[in-house]
Amino acid sequence: MRGLGIVLAGTLAALIAGAPARAADPLVIGMFGPMTGERSALGLRFREAADMFVGEINAKGGIGGRLVEVRVEDSRGVPREAANIAQKFAQDPAVLAVIGGQTSTESMAAGPILAEAHIAQVAPTAGHPDYVKISPYQFRTTPTHASMVQPHVDLLTKVMGMKKIALVYFKDDWGMVTNTMVSKALKEAGAEVVLSEAMIPETRDFRPLITKILSAKPDGIFLVSHYAESALFMQQLRQADPNMKVAGTDTLNDPKFIELAGGAAEGVVMPTPFLAEAPESVAFSKAYEAKFGKAPNYYSAFTYDAMLIVTKAMEALAAKGTPITRQAIRDQIAAAAPLQGVSGTLKYEGSGDLGPRQINYIVVKGNTYAPHK
């Protein structure tokens, strides 16, 4: 019976994939990410950006006279939950495209299910190289892990002048692959990786790890982790060494990191593929801050651009009089001309990866982020 259920689900998904929504129905986009739990601040960015986008597009009459609706599901950052949500979306004929998830791990758990249902999945922040290899239905708006390697190496060796570096990485798909690639690139650049150590999920006492790091006598630390764990790590590090140089990945680009660190985040430098002050970002940034009382970060921008990519595909189909189906949306996304997003130019070049993105560096100063000079 279990095998039969899987076959029937697959058949149903195939039938749903080719069915257009009725003209009076809203155009539904599914979204998932960590709306609760330790990474809920990032899921909130997804929700805020989508809410802002939908408000703007529906205020103009929607698409072809139909309103856009986003149905948000909470994955809690758990891959199993992401897979369950993907199955729910796949079996709901109203869901025409999906945005999510936050991590590569949860995005990749959902990917095969959405692909089988012929649903385009646009992940705002899944950078793992294998994500877009799942199928032609996977797209992303973030730079890949590989494209961030050189900016990370430049940050550590040129911007911060480190020669002996300790790498601390979160033990998930993203953390492990980033650690491997950056370690290799640093060695090729002539730097010495004096320590490469995993940060185990659920850890709260980092003092043994910090003792091990300081014993290796690095010039600085490269922190490849998420904001909640990194904030606690920084608190304990500053108790042991107030002056150690620390650089991090763009996962630390959220005010929650500064808040949780309680002053210990001061001076942490990181790259960012989104700069609120960039010409293409200014109007979006001002509107976002006016609506939510805080500046957008790259989670906000990449989600907003994911919404833009999906809805522009819908608009193109509506303009041609073509039924707006799951498959038609996927095909239109892949073939679309370059779009100007709030994070830069958006164009898929033969895969689910966008073209090169501009990378800047920012530093924690007081209760905010400032361009690093």
Summary of the structure (lengths in Angstrom):
residues: 373
radius of gyration: 21.1
end to end distance: 63.1
largest distance: 66.7
contacts: 1336
relative contact order: 0.13
helix: 46%
strand: 20%
